[in-house]
Amino acid sequence: MTSSAAQSDKAAPKSIGQVAGAATPPANSTGREDPKDVAAVPTDPDGYQIGAGDVLQVSVWKEPDASVPSVTVRPDGMITVPLLKDIQVTGRTPRQVEKLIVDGLGQYINSPNVTVVVAATGSKKVYLIGAVKKEGPIAYSYRMTVLQALSEAGGLTDYAKRKKLYVVRTESGRDYRLDFNYDEVIKGERMEQNIMLLPGDTLVIPH
């Protein structure tokens, strides 16, 4: 661990900074994450799994009668689509649902082009802890970034360590720490830090 990473760990309050088994992606000599290291950290928002309460848009190109401008996923995990009636979508990603609909519509429409978009999420949350004006869970929005989450929470307090923020993400039972320097990002520097969050992420803002 570099000296800067060690200082970052010390800056975090014990109640929120002790992440058991957390893995900080290694940095190269410039202090930036090496691409091969980042690849091991799950950051793909297209891996989002649809849940009950989410609102979807189903668009079939040049087939308005087969499209659904807005549909809420029911508690049974299904939505109703013209021609196909009820289909199970919970636990699937938007890309998987697209393929499911394409396969079903193929018997009615020649080479259907389907796009599924998560317009609103009612089933997922991200969590903010520390020096932010509104601590606690907030509703996760599809492709929500760190800056957007901070905005939803009312922004940082005057006591926030603006250069020491980090995201804790759990994948396959392992915790990852993704550093975020607020001052750099709002200046337009190292914008790759402004990652898209995933449901269940925790954003820590040390005092």
C-alpha positions, 0 to 999 in steps of 0.5 A: 500500500502506498503512503497516500493510500495509508493516509486515506485509511487513517482519515476514515472514521473507524465506524465507517472506515474498517472494511473487512477484507477490502481490496484497493485496486493497485495504482501505477507510478502515476497514482492512477489505476492501471487498466488491467487492475480496474478490469477486475473491479465490477463497474458495468452498470449494464449488469443491473438486475431488474427488480419489482417496482422498477419502471421499464421502457420497451421500444421496438423499432418501427413497431409502435404497437409492439412497444411499451412506453412505460411499464412497472415491474409487478410484485410477481416479477413480470411485465406485460408486452404486446403479442407476448403477454406476461414475461418474467424480468426480475433477476435479468439485466436489460440486455437479457430482457431485450433478447427474451423479447426479440426471441418472442417477437421473432415469430410475429415480426421480421428481425425485431430491433428491441431496446429495454431501458430502466426509466426508474428504479424502485427496488434498489438503493445506494448508501451514503455515510459520513460528511454529507448533508443527508446520510443514509440510503437513497434511491438508485437511478440507472447509470447514477454516478458518484457526483449524482449521488452526492447531489441527491444527498444535498452535497458535502458538509463543510467538514468533509475531507473532499479528497478522501471520498471512496466507494465500497463495493461488494462482489462475490463476497469481496469488498473493493474500495474505489477512491474519489477525489471530489476537488479533482472531479469538479475541476474536470480532472481525472473524470474516470473517478466519477464512476457509475454506481451499482445497487448496494454501493456505499459512498463514504465521506470521511470527516 
